[in-house]
Amino acid sequence: MSVRVEAEVIHLTGRCLAEDAEALLVALHEGPERSVDLAGAQRLHLAVVQLLLAARPPIRGVANNSVLPVHVVNLLQ
């Protein structure tokens, strides 16, 4: 599982697969004020990216990956 909730932060870690989109959706529904930390994310499946784009939660942390900061995080901010 790449989705972990701690207090008001949803952490996405490692490779976030399509199956993780459902866990992310539940976490965002249960806490719509939660932010999402991408610092530990290595890859995001397009389903996860689409959910983030639709929900527009506050984003914390930037993955140490050349694709996420340039192409995804900029769209979310």
N, CA, C and O atoms as a Maestro MAE file, in Angstrom:
{
 s_m_m2io_version
 :::
 2.0.0
}

f_m_ct {
 s_m_title
 :::
 protein
 m_atom[308] {
  # First column is atom index #
  i_m_mmod_type
  r_m_x_coord
  r_m_y_coord
  r_m_z_coord
  i_m_residue_number
  s_m_chain_name
  s_m_pdb_residue_name
  s_m_pdb_atom_name
  i_m_atomic_number
  :::
  1 25 0.851 -1.179 0.000 1 A "MET " " N  " 7
  2 3 0.000 0.000 0.000 1 A "MET " " CA " 6
  3 2 0.891 1.235 0.000 1 A "MET " " C  " 6
  4 15 1.756 1.386 0.863 1 A "MET " " O  " 8
  5 25 0.682 2.096 -0.949 2 A "SER " " N  " 7
  6 3 1.492 3.302 -1.085 2 A "SER " " CA " 6
  7 2 0.843 4.521 -0.472 2 A "SER " " C  " 6
  8 15 1.410 5.613 -0.494 2 A "SER " " O  " 8
  9 25 -0.362 4.335 0.084 3 A "VAL " " N  " 7
  10 3 -1.096 5.461 0.676 3 A "VAL " " CA " 6
  11 2 -1.145 5.256 2.187 3 A "VAL " " C  " 6
  12 15 -1.622 4.231 2.675 3 A "VAL " " O  " 8
  13 25 -0.651 6.239 2.906 4 A "ARG " " N  " 7
  14 3 -0.639 6.174 4.378 4 A "ARG " " CA " 6
  15 2 -1.118 7.519 4.910 4 A "ARG " " C  " 6
  16 15 -0.672 8.571 4.451 4 A "ARG " " O  " 8
  17 25 -2.023 7.479 5.874 5 A "VAL " " N  " 7
  18 3 -2.562 8.711 6.456 5 A "VAL " " CA " 6
  19 2 -1.998 8.879 7.860 5 A "VAL " " C  " 6
  20 15 -2.076 7.974 8.690 5 A "VAL " " O  " 8
  21 25 -1.436 10.040 8.105 6 A "GLU " " N  " 7
  22 3 -0.966 10.421 9.433 6 A "GLU " " CA " 6
  23 2 -1.538 11.788 9.740 6 A "GLU " " C  " 6
  24 15 -1.186 12.784 9.109 6 A "GLU " " O  " 8
  25 25 -2.429 11.819 10.724 7 A "ALA " " N  " 7
  26 3 -3.103 13.072 11.102 7 A "ALA " " CA " 6
  27 2 -3.778 13.676 9.886 7 A "ALA " " C  " 6
  28 15 -4.685 13.062 9.323 7 A "ALA " " O  " 8
  29 25 -3.375 14.828 9.476 8 A "GLU " " N  " 7
  30 3 -4.014 15.528 8.359 8 A "GLU " " CA " 6
  31 2 -3.182 15.483 7.085 8 A "GLU " " C  " 6
  32 15 -3.359 16.309 6.190 8 A "GLU " " O  " 8
  33 25 -2.276 14.514 7.006 9 A "VAL " " N  " 7
  34 3 -1.420 14.389 5.823 9 A "VAL " " CA " 6
  35 2 -1.553 12.989 5.234 9 A "VAL " " C  " 6
  36 15 -1.486 11.988 5.948 9 A "VAL " " O  " 8
  37 25 -1.743 12.942 3.920 10 A "ILE " " N  " 7
  38 3 -1.764 11.680 3.190 10 A "ILE " " CA " 6
  39 2 -0.398 11.546 2.529 10 A "ILE " " C  " 6
  40 15 -0.008 12.383 1.715 10 A "ILE " " O  " 8
  41 25 0.318 10.498 2.881 11 A "HIS " " N  " 7
  42 3 1.646 10.279 2.306 11 A "HIS " " CA " 6
  43 2 1.527 9.282 1.159 11 A "HIS " " C  " 6
  44 15 0.952 8.206 1.323 11 A "HIS " " O  " 8
  45 25 2.064 9.637 0.014 12 A "LEU " " N  " 7
  46 3 2.169 8.708 -1.116 12 A "LEU " " CA " 6
  47 2 3.632 8.301 -1.202 12 A "LEU " " C  " 6
  48 15 4.516 9.146 -1.339 12 A "LEU " " O  " 8
  49 25 3.879 6.999 -1.120 13 A "THR " " N  " 7
  50 3 5.265 6.531 -1.092 13 A "THR " " CA " 6
  51 2 5.482 5.436 -2.127 13 A "THR " " C  " 6
  52 15 4.570 4.689 -2.480 13 A "THR " " O  " 8
  53 25 6.706 5.369 -2.593 14 A "GLY " " N  " 7
  54 3 7.085 4.325 -3.538 14 A "GLY " " CA " 6
  55 2 6.335 4.451 -4.855 14 A "GLY " " C  " 6
  56 15 6.060 5.551 -5.334 14 A "GLY " " O  " 8
  57 25 6.011 3.295 -5.429 15 A "ARG " " N  " 7
  58 3 5.282 3.272 -6.693 15 A "ARG " " CA " 6
  59 2 3.787 3.225 -6.387 15 A "ARG " " C  " 6
  60 15 3.293 2.247 -5.828 15 A "ARG " " O  " 8
  61 25 3.088 4.261 -6.747 16 A "CYS " " N  " 7
  62 3 1.647 4.336 -6.498 16 A "CYS " " CA " 6
  63 2 0.931 3.768 -7.719 16 A "CYS " " C  " 6
  64 15 0.944 4.362 -8.797 16 A "CYS " " O  " 8
  65 25 0.320 2.629 -7.531 17 A "LEU " " N  " 7
  66 3 -0.344 1.911 -8.617 17 A "LEU " " CA " 6
  67 2 -1.793 2.358 -8.758 17 A "LEU " " C  " 6
  68 15 -2.300 3.127 -7.942 17 A "LEU " " O  " 8
  69 25 -2.449 1.870 -9.798 18 A "ALA " " N  " 7
  70 3 -3.849 2.223 -10.031 18 A "ALA " " CA " 6
  71 2 -4.716 1.844 -8.837 18 A "ALA " " C  " 6
  72 15 -5.657 2.562 -8.499 18 A "ALA " " O  " 8
  73 25 -4.405 0.727 -8.201 19 A "GLU " " N  " 7
  74 3 -5.178 0.284 -7.043 19 A "GLU " " CA " 6
  75 2 -5.091 1.280 -5.886 19 A "GLU " " C  " 6
  76 15 -5.995 1.340 -5.052 19 A "GLU " " O  " 8
  77 25 -4.029 2.046 -5.832 20 A "ASP " " N  " 7
  78 3 -3.862 3.016 -4.752 20 A "ASP " " CA " 6
  79 2 -4.780 4.227 -4.916 20 A "ASP " " C  " 6
  80 15 -5.004 4.966 -3.957 20 A "ASP " " O  " 8
  81 25 -5.306 4.433 -6.106 21 A "ALA " " N  " 7
  82 3 -6.212 5.565 -6.327 21 A "ALA " " CA " 6
  83 2 -7.450 5.440 -5.447 21 A "ALA " " C  " 6
  84 15 -7.948 6.445 -4.941 21 A "ALA " " O  " 8
  85 25 -7.946 4.238 -5.258 22 A "GLU " " N  " 7
  86 3 -9.131 4.058 -4.421 22 A "GLU " " CA " 6
  87 2 -8.821 4.416 -2.963 22 A "GLU " " C  " 6
  88 15 -9.618 5.090 -2.310 22 A "GLU " " O  " 8
  89 25 -7.682 3.976 -2.456 23 A "ALA " " N  " 7
  90 3 -7.303 4.316 -1.081 23 A "ALA " " CA " 6
  91 2 -7.110 5.824 -0.934 23 A "ALA " " C  " 6
  92 15 -7.482 6.406 0.085 23 A "ALA " " O  " 8
  93 25 -6.532 6.448 -1.948 24 A "LEU " " N  " 7
  94 3 -6.358 7.904 -1.923 24 A "LEU " " CA " 6
  95 2 -7.713 8.601 -1.934 24 A "LEU " " C  " 6
  96 15 -7.917 9.568 -1.201 24 A "LEU " " O  " 8
  97 25 -8.631 8.123 -2.751 25 A "LEU " " N  " 7
  98 3 -9.974 8.713 -2.812 25 A "LEU " " CA " 6
  99 2 -10.665 8.617 -1.452 25 A "LEU " " C  " 6
  100 15 -11.264 9.589 -0.993 25 A "LEU " " O  " 8
  101 25 -10.586 7.471 -0.817 26 A "VAL " " N  " 7
  102 3 -11.202 7.293 0.506 26 A "VAL " " CA " 6
  103 2 -10.560 8.258 1.509 26 A "VAL " " C  " 6
  104 15 -11.262 8.901 2.290 26 A "VAL " " O  " 8
  105 25 -9.246 8.357 1.489 27 A "ALA " " N  " 7
  106 3 -8.544 9.242 2.425 27 A "ALA " " CA " 6
  107 2 -8.935 10.698 2.206 27 A "ALA " " C  " 6
  108 15 -9.069 11.456 3.167 27 A "ALA " " O  " 8
  109 25 -9.116 11.089 0.961 28 A "LEU " " N  " 7
  110 3 -9.516 12.472 0.678 28 A "LEU " " CA " 6
  111 2 -10.974 12.715 1.061 28 A "LEU " " C  " 6
  112 15 -11.317 13.809 1.509 28 A "LEU " " O  " 8
  113 25 -11.829 11.721 0.892 29 A "HIS " " N  " 7
  114 3 -13.234 11.879 1.286 29 A "HIS " " CA " 6
  115 2 -13.376 11.941 2.795 29 A "HIS " " C  " 6
  116 15 -14.185 12.711 3.314 29 A "HIS " " O  " 8
  117 25 -12.602 11.141 3.498 30 A "GLU " " N  " 7
  118 3 -12.676 11.134 4.958 30 A "GLU " " CA " 6
  119 2 -12.081 12.400 5.572 30 A "GLU " " C  " 6
  120 15 -12.445 12.779 6.685 30 A "GLU " " O  " 8
  121 25 -11.178 13.048 4.860 31 A "GLY " " N  " 7
  122 3 -10.547 14.265 5.367 31 A "GLY " " CA " 6
  123 2 -10.286 15.232 4.228 31 A "GLY " " C  " 6
  124 15 -9.154 15.342 3.758 31 A "GLY " " O  " 8
  125 25 -11.313 15.933 3.777 32 A "PRO " " N  " 7
  126 3 -11.139 16.806 2.606 32 A "PRO " " CA " 6
  127 2 -10.129 17.934 2.833 32 A "PRO " " C  " 6
  128 15 -9.657 18.543 1.872 32 A "PRO " " O  " 8
  129 25 -9.797 18.217 4.095 33 A "GLU " " N  " 7
  130 3 -8.815 19.263 4.377 33 A "GLU " " CA " 6
  131 2 -7.392 18.716 4.406 33 A "GLU " " C  " 6
  132 15 -6.444 19.478 4.599 33 A "GLU " " O  " 8
  133 25 -7.229 17.413 4.218 34 A "ARG " " N  " 7
  134 3 -5.898 16.813 4.270 34 A "ARG " " CA " 6
  135 2 -5.035 17.257 3.100 34 A "ARG " " C  " 6
  136 15 -5.524 17.490 1.995 34 A "ARG " " O  " 8
  137 25 -3.745 17.366 3.371 35 A "SER " " N  " 7
  138 3 -2.787 17.633 2.302 35 A "SER " " CA " 6
  139 2 -2.149 16.315 1.882 35 A "SER " " C  " 6
  140 15 -2.249 15.312 2.589 35 A "SER " " O  " 8
  141 25 -1.502 16.326 0.740 36 A "VAL " " N  " 7
  142 3 -0.858 15.125 0.204 36 A "VAL " " CA " 6
  143 2 0.639 15.387 0.112 36 A "VAL " " C  " 6
  144 15 1.078 16.368 -0.488 36 A "VAL " " O  " 8
  145 25 1.406 14.499 0.713 37 A "ASP " " N  " 7
  146 3 2.863 14.600 0.693 37 A "ASP " " CA " 6
  147 2 3.412 13.653 -0.372 37 A "ASP " " C  " 6
  148 15 3.221 12.439 -0.296 37 A "ASP " " O  " 8
  149 25 4.090 14.219 -1.357 38 A "LEU " " N  " 7
  150 3 4.639 13.426 -2.461 38 A "LEU " " CA " 6
  151 2 6.135 13.161 -2.302 38 A "LEU " " C  " 6
  152 15 6.766 12.616 -3.208 38 A "LEU " " O  " 8
  153 25 6.700 13.536 -1.171 39 A "ALA " " N  " 7
  154 3 8.160 13.425 -1.001 39 A "ALA " " CA " 6
  155 2 8.668 12.003 -1.185 39 A "ALA " " C  " 6
  156 15 9.783 11.803 -1.668 39 A "ALA " " O  " 8
  157 25 7.871 11.019 -0.809 40 A "GLY " " N  " 7
  158 3 8.325 9.630 -0.905 40 A "GLY " " CA " 6
  159 2 7.856 8.908 -2.148 40 A "GLY " " C  " 6
  160 15 8.129 7.719 -2.314 40 A "GLY " " O  " 8
  161 25 7.156 9.604 -3.022 41 A "ALA " " N  " 7
  162 3 6.612 8.962 -4.222 41 A "ALA " " CA " 6
  163 2 7.687 8.801 -5.286 41 A "ALA " " C  " 6
  164 15 8.441 9.730 -5.577 41 A "ALA " " O  " 8
  165 25 7.743 7.612 -5.857 42 A "GLN " " N  " 7
  166 3 8.687 7.368 -6.950 42 A "GLN " " CA " 6
  167 2 7.972 7.435 -8.287 42 A "GLN " " C  " 6
  168 15 8.486 8.004 -9.250 42 A "GLN " " O  " 8
  169 25 6.783 6.852 -8.340 43 A "ARG " " N  " 7
  170 3 5.979 6.874 -9.559 43 A "ARG " " CA " 6
  171 2 4.519 6.993 -9.172 43 A "ARG " " C  " 6
  172 15 4.088 6.459 -8.150 43 A "ARG " " O  " 8
  173 25 3.765 7.699 -10.000 44 A "LEU " " N  " 7
  174 3 2.325 7.816 -9.786 44 A "LEU " " CA " 6
  175 2 1.616 7.289 -11.026 44 A "LEU " " C  " 6
  176 15 1.865 7.747 -12.141 44 A "LEU " " O  " 8
  177 25 0.736 6.326 -10.819 45 A "HIS " " N  " 7
  178 3 -0.082 5.836 -11.930 45 A "HIS " " CA " 6
  179 2 -0.996 6.973 -12.383 45 A "HIS " " C  " 6
  180 15 -1.353 7.842 -11.589 45 A "HIS " " O  " 8
  181 25 -1.367 6.962 -13.641 46 A "LEU " " N  " 7
  182 3 -2.207 8.036 -14.178 46 A "LEU " " CA " 6
  183 2 -3.522 8.162 -13.408 46 A "LEU " " C  " 6
  184 15 -4.052 9.267 -13.286 46 A "LEU " " O  " 8
  185 25 -4.056 7.066 -12.891 47 A "ALA " " N  " 7
  186 3 -5.294 7.131 -12.090 47 A "ALA " " CA " 6
  187 2 -5.081 7.974 -10.838 47 A "ALA " " C  " 6
  188 15 -5.969 8.727 -10.436 47 A "ALA " " O  " 8
  189 25 -3.919 7.852 -10.227 48 A "VAL " " N  " 7
  190 3 -3.594 8.640 -9.034 48 A "VAL " " CA " 6
  191 2 -3.427 10.115 -9.419 48 A "VAL " " C  " 6
  192 15 -3.912 11.003 -8.718 48 A "VAL " " O  " 8
  193 25 -2.743 10.364 -10.528 49 A "VAL " " N  " 7
  194 3 -2.549 11.742 -10.985 49 A "VAL " " CA " 6
  195 2 -3.900 12.387 -11.312 49 A "VAL " " C  " 6
  196 15 -4.138 13.539 -10.948 49 A "VAL " " O  " 8
  197 25 -4.773 11.663 -11.985 50 A "GLN " " N  " 7
  198 3 -6.088 12.204 -12.339 50 A "GLN " " CA " 6
  199 2 -6.886 12.538 -11.086 50 A "GLN " " C  " 6
  200 15 -7.569 13.561 -11.038 50 A "GLN " " O  " 8
  201 25 -6.804 11.690 -10.082 51 A "LEU " " N  " 7
  202 3 -7.514 11.956 -8.834 51 A "LEU " " CA " 6
  203 2 -6.965 13.210 -8.162 51 A "LEU " " C  " 6
  204 15 -7.729 14.039 -7.667 51 A "LEU " " O  " 8
  205 25 -5.645 13.347 -8.144 52 A "LEU " " N  " 7
  206 3 -5.042 14.544 -7.548 52 A "LEU " " CA " 6
  207 2 -5.450 15.796 -8.315 52 A "LEU " " C  " 6
  208 15 -5.717 16.836 -7.712 52 A "LEU " " O  " 8
  209 25 -5.499 15.700 -9.631 53 A "LEU " " N  " 7
  210 3 -5.901 16.861 -10.435 53 A "LEU " " CA " 6
  211 2 -7.365 17.219 -10.196 53 A "LEU " " C  " 6
  212 15 -7.720 18.398 -10.188 53 A "LEU " " O  " 8
  213 25 -8.206 16.224 -10.003 54 A "ALA " " N  " 7
  214 3 -9.636 16.481 -9.780 54 A "ALA " " CA " 6
  215 2 -9.888 17.028 -8.373 54 A "ALA " " C  " 6
  216 15 -10.686 17.947 -8.193 54 A "ALA " " O  " 8
  217 25 -9.206 16.459 -7.385 55 A "ALA " " N  " 7
  218 3 -9.462 16.846 -5.992 55 A "ALA " " CA " 6
  219 2 -8.706 18.114 -5.592 55 A "ALA " " C  " 6
  220 15 -9.173 18.876 -4.745 55 A "ALA " " O  " 8
  221 25 -7.549 18.336 -6.195 56 A "ARG " " N  " 7
  222 3 -6.719 19.509 -5.904 56 A "ARG " " CA " 6
  223 2 -6.429 19.700 -4.415 56 A "ARG " " C  " 6
  224 15 -6.645 20.786 -3.877 56 A "ARG " " O  " 8
  225 25 -5.937 18.646 -3.744 57 A "PRO " " N  " 7
  226 3 -5.577 18.842 -2.329 57 A "PRO " " CA " 6
  227 2 -4.294 19.659 -2.251 57 A "PRO " " C  " 6
  228 15 -3.532 19.711 -3.217 57 A "PRO " " O  " 8
  229 25 -4.051 20.293 -1.116 58 A "PRO " " N  " 7
  230 3 -2.751 20.965 -0.939 58 A "PRO " " CA " 6
  231 2 -1.634 19.925 -1.040 58 A "PRO " " C  " 6
  232 15 -1.733 18.841 -0.465 58 A "PRO " " O  " 8
  233 25 -0.588 20.256 -1.762 59 A "ILE " " N  " 7
  234 3 0.539 19.344 -1.974 59 A "ILE " " CA " 6
  235 2 1.705 19.768 -1.099 59 A "ILE " " C  " 6
  236 15 2.069 20.943 -1.042 59 A "ILE " " O  " 8
  237 25 2.290 18.772 -0.407 60 A "ARG " " N  " 7
  238 3 3.474 19.015 0.421 60 A "ARG " " CA " 6
  239 2 4.580 18.110 -0.102 60 A "ARG " " C  " 6
  240 15 4.324 16.991 -0.548 60 A "ARG " " O  " 8
  241 25 5.779 18.594 -0.043 61 A "GLY " " N  " 7
  242 3 6.915 17.766 -0.435 61 A "GLY " " CA " 6
  243 2 6.919 17.499 -1.927 61 A "GLY " " C  " 6
  244 15 5.871 17.424 -2.569 61 A "GLY " " O  " 8
  245 25 8.076 17.362 -2.442 62 A "VAL " " N  " 7
  246 3 8.241 17.069 -3.862 62 A "VAL " " CA " 6
  247 2 9.102 15.831 -3.981 62 A "VAL " " C  " 6
  248 15 10.142 15.714 -3.331 62 A "VAL " " O  " 8
  249 25 8.665 14.921 -4.806 63 A "ALA " " N  " 7
  250 3 9.393 13.677 -4.986 63 A "ALA " " CA " 6
  251 2 10.775 13.933 -5.569 63 A "ALA " " C  " 6
  252 15 10.982 14.876 -6.333 63 A "ALA " " O  " 8
  253 25 11.699 13.087 -5.198 64 A "ASN " " N  " 7
  254 3 13.050 13.168 -5.737 64 A "ASN " " CA " 6
  255 2 13.082 12.405 -7.055 64 A "ASN " " C  " 6
  256 15 13.729 11.365 -7.183 64 A "ASN " " O  " 8
  257 25 12.372 12.948 -8.014 65 A "ASN " " N  " 7
  258 3 12.164 12.288 -9.302 65 A "ASN " " CA " 6
  259 2 12.088 13.399 -10.341 65 A "ASN " " C  " 6
  260 15 11.472 14.433 -10.082 65 A "ASN " " O  " 8
  261 25 12.677 13.222 -11.469 66 A "SER " " N  " 7
  262 3 12.704 14.314 -12.447 66 A "SER " " CA " 6
  263 2 11.377 14.529 -13.156 66 A "SER " " C  " 6
  264 15 11.134 15.626 -13.660 66 A "SER " " O  " 8
  265 25 10.510 13.527 -13.213 67 A "VAL " " N  " 7
  266 3 9.244 13.654 -13.938 67 A "VAL " " CA " 6
  267 2 8.169 14.307 -13.081 67 A "VAL " " C  " 6
  268 15 7.486 15.225 -13.536 67 A "VAL " " O  " 8
  269 25 8.014 13.847 -11.853 68 A "LEU " " N  " 7
  270 3 6.939 14.365 -11.011 68 A "LEU " " CA " 6
  271 2 7.008 15.870 -10.796 68 A "LEU " " C  " 6
  272 15 6.002 16.549 -11.003 68 A "LEU " " O  " 8
  273 25 8.153 16.426 -10.390 69 A "PRO " " N  " 7
  274 3 8.161 17.877 -10.160 69 A "PRO " " CA " 6
  275 2 7.885 18.680 -11.417 69 A "PRO " " C  " 6
  276 15 7.180 19.688 -11.361 69 A "PRO " " O  " 8
  277 25 8.415 18.263 -12.528 70 A "VAL " " N  " 7
  278 3 8.304 19.053 -13.759 70 A "VAL " " CA " 6
  279 2 6.922 18.939 -14.365 70 A "VAL " " C  " 6
  280 15 6.342 19.949 -14.761 70 A "VAL " " O  " 8
  281 25 6.381 17.738 -14.447 71 A "HIS " " N  " 7
  282 3 5.151 17.537 -15.207 71 A "HIS " " CA " 6
  283 2 3.896 17.416 -14.372 71 A "HIS " " C  " 6
  284 15 2.808 17.703 -14.872 71 A "HIS " " O  " 8
  285 25 4.000 17.009 -13.142 72 A "VAL " " N  " 7
  286 3 2.787 16.761 -12.352 72 A "VAL " " CA " 6
  287 2 2.609 17.803 -11.253 72 A "VAL " " C  " 6
  288 15 1.549 18.420 -11.151 72 A "VAL " " O  " 8
  289 25 3.608 17.998 -10.455 73 A "VAL " " N  " 7
  290 3 3.464 18.905 -9.316 73 A "VAL " " CA " 6
  291 2 3.146 20.312 -9.785 73 A "VAL " " C  " 6
  292 15 2.363 21.009 -9.141 73 A "VAL " " O  " 8
  293 25 3.726 20.740 -10.876 74 A "ASN " " N  " 7
  294 3 3.421 22.082 -11.378 74 A "ASN " " CA " 6
  295 2 1.951 22.220 -11.751 74 A "ASN " " C  " 6
  296 15 1.388 23.306 -11.612 74 A "ASN " " O  " 8
  297 25 1.318 21.158 -12.218 75 A "LEU " " N  " 7
  298 3 -0.111 21.200 -12.542 75 A "LEU " " CA " 6
  299 2 -0.970 21.269 -11.287 75 A "LEU " " C  " 6
  300 15 -2.083 21.795 -11.322 75 A "LEU " " O  " 8
  301 25 -0.463 20.744 -10.190 76 A "LEU " " N  " 7
  302 3 -1.247 20.683 -8.955 76 A "LEU " " CA " 6
  303 2 -1.148 21.957 -8.132 76 A "LEU " " C  " 6
  304 15 -1.933 22.145 -7.202 76 A "LEU " " O  " 8
  305 25 -0.224 22.816 -8.442 77 A "GLN " " N  " 7
  306 3 -0.042 24.040 -7.632 77 A "GLN " " CA " 6
  307 2 -0.653 25.240 -8.307 77 A "GLN " " C  " 6
  308 15 -0.593 26.346 -7.770 77 A "GLN " " O  " 8
  :::
 }
 m_bond[307] {
  # First column is bond index #
  i_m_from
  i_m_to
  i_m_order
  :::
  1 1 2 1
  2 2 3 1
  3 3 4 2
  4 3 5 1
  5 5 6 1
  6 6 7 1
  7 7 8 2
  8 7 9 1
  9 9 10 1
  10 10 11 1
  11 11 12 2
  12 11 13 1
  13 13 14 1
  14 14 15 1
  15 15 16 2
  16 15 17 1
  17 17 18 1
  18 18 19 1
  19 19 20 2
  20 19 21 1
  21 21 22 1
  22 22 23 1
  23 23 24 2
  24 23 25 1
  25 25 26 1
  26 26 27 1
  27 27 28 2
  28 27 29 1
  29 29 30 1
  30 30 31 1
  31 31 32 2
  32 31 33 1
  33 33 34 1
  34 34 35 1
  35 35 36 2
  36 35 37 1
  37 37 38 1
  38 38 39 1
  39 39 40 2
  40 39 41 1
  41 41 42 1
  42 42 43 1
  43 43 44 2
  44 43 45 1
  45 45 46 1
  46 46 47 1
  47 47 48 2
  48 47 49 1
  49 49 50 1
  50 50 51 1
  51 51 52 2
  52 51 53 1
  53 53 54 1
  54 54 55 1
  55 55 56 2
  56 55 57 1
  57 57 58 1
  58 58 59 1
  59 59 60 2
  60 59 61 1
  61 61 62 1
  62 62 63 1
  63 63 64 2
  64 63 65 1
  65 65 66 1
  66 66 67 1
  67 67 68 2
  68 67 69 1
  69 69 70 1
  70 70 71 1
  71 71 72 2
  72 71 73 1
  73 73 74 1
  74 74 75 1
  75 75 76 2
  76 75 77 1
  77 77 78 1
  78 78 79 1
  79 79 80 2
  80 79 81 1
  81 81 82 1
  82 82 83 1
  83 83 84 2
  84 83 85 1
  85 85 86 1
  86 86 87 1
  87 87 88 2
  88 87 89 1
  89 89 90 1
  90 90 91 1
  91 91 92 2
  92 91 93 1
  93 93 94 1
  94 94 95 1
  95 95 96 2
  96 95 97 1
  97 97 98 1
  98 98 99 1
  99 99 100 2
  100 99 101 1
  101 101 102 1
  102 102 103 1
  103 103 104 2
  104 103 105 1
  105 105 106 1
  106 106 107 1
  107 107 108 2
  108 107 109 1
  109 109 110 1
  110 110 111 1
  111 111 112 2
  112 111 113 1
  113 113 114 1
  114 114 115 1
  115 115 116 2
  116 115 117 1
  117 117 118 1
  118 118 119 1
  119 119 120 2
  120 119 121 1
  121 121 122 1
  122 122 123 1
  123 123 124 2
  124 123 125 1
  125 125 126 1
  126 126 127 1
  127 127 128 2
  128 127 129 1
  129 129 130 1
  130 130 131 1
  131 131 132 2
  132 131 133 1
  133 133 134 1
  134 134 135 1
  135 135 136 2
  136 135 137 1
  137 137 138 1
  138 138 139 1
  139 139 140 2
  140 139 141 1
  141 141 142 1
  142 142 143 1
  143 143 144 2
  144 143 145 1
  145 145 146 1
  146 146 147 1
  147 147 148 2
  148 147 149 1
  149 149 150 1
  150 150 151 1
  151 151 152 2
  152 151 153 1
  153 153 154 1
  154 154 155 1
  155 155 156 2
  156 155 157 1
  157 157 158 1
  158 158 159 1
  159 159 160 2
  160 159 161 1
  161 161 162 1
  162 162 163 1
  163 163 164 2
  164 163 165 1
  165 165 166 1
  166 166 167 1
  167 167 168 2
  168 167 169 1
  169 169 170 1
  170 170 171 1
  171 171 172 2
  172 171 173 1
  173 173 174 1
  174 174 175 1
  175 175 176 2
  176 175 177 1
  177 177 178 1
  178 178 179 1
  179 179 180 2
  180 179 181 1
  181 181 182 1
  182 182 183 1
  183 183 184 2
  184 183 185 1
  185 185 186 1
  186 186 187 1
  187 187 188 2
  188 187 189 1
  189 189 190 1
  190 190 191 1
  191 191 192 2
  192 191 193 1
  193 193 194 1
  194 194 195 1
  195 195 196 2
  196 195 197 1
  197 197 198 1
  198 198 199 1
  199 199 200 2
  200 199 201 1
  201 201 202 1
  202 202 203 1
  203 203 204 2
  204 203 205 1
  205 205 206 1
  206 206 207 1
  207 207 208 2
  208 207 209 1
  209 209 210 1
  210 210 211 1
  211 211 212 2
  212 211 213 1
  213 213 214 1
  214 214 215 1
  215 215 216 2
  216 215 217 1
  217 217 218 1
  218 218 219 1
  219 219 220 2
  220 219 221 1
  221 221 222 1
  222 222 223 1
  223 223 224 2
  224 223 225 1
  225 225 226 1
  226 226 227 1
  227 227 228 2
  228 227 229 1
  229 229 230 1
  230 230 231 1
  231 231 232 2
  232 231 233 1
  233 233 234 1
  234 234 235 1
  235 235 236 2
  236 235 237 1
  237 237 238 1
  238 238 239 1
  239 239 240 2
  240 239 241 1
  241 241 242 1
  242 242 243 1
  243 243 244 2
  244 243 245 1
  245 245 246 1
  246 246 247 1
  247 247 248 2
  248 247 249 1
  249 249 250 1
  250 250 251 1
  251 251 252 2
  252 251 253 1
  253 253 254 1
  254 254 255 1
  255 255 256 2
  256 255 257 1
  257 257 258 1
  258 258 259 1
  259 259 260 2
  260 259 261 1
  261 261 262 1
  262 262 263 1
  263 263 264 2
  264 263 265 1
  265 265 266 1
  266 266 267 1
  267 267 268 2
  268 267 269 1
  269 269 270 1
  270 270 271 1
  271 271 272 2
  272 271 273 1
  273 273 274 1
  274 274 275 1
  275 275 276 2
  276 275 277 1
  277 277 278 1
  278 278 279 1
  279 279 280 2
  280 279 281 1
  281 281 282 1
  282 282 283 1
  283 283 284 2
  284 283 285 1
  285 285 286 1
  286 286 287 1
  287 287 288 2
  288 287 289 1
  289 289 290 1
  290 290 291 1
  291 291 292 2
  292 291 293 1
  293 293 294 1
  294 294 295 1
  295 295 296 2
  296 295 297 1
  297 297 298 1
  298 298 299 1
  299 299 300 2
  300 299 301 1
  301 301 302 1
  302 302 303 1
  303 303 304 2
  304 303 305 1
  305 305 306 1
  306 306 307 1
  307 307 308 2
  :::
 }
}
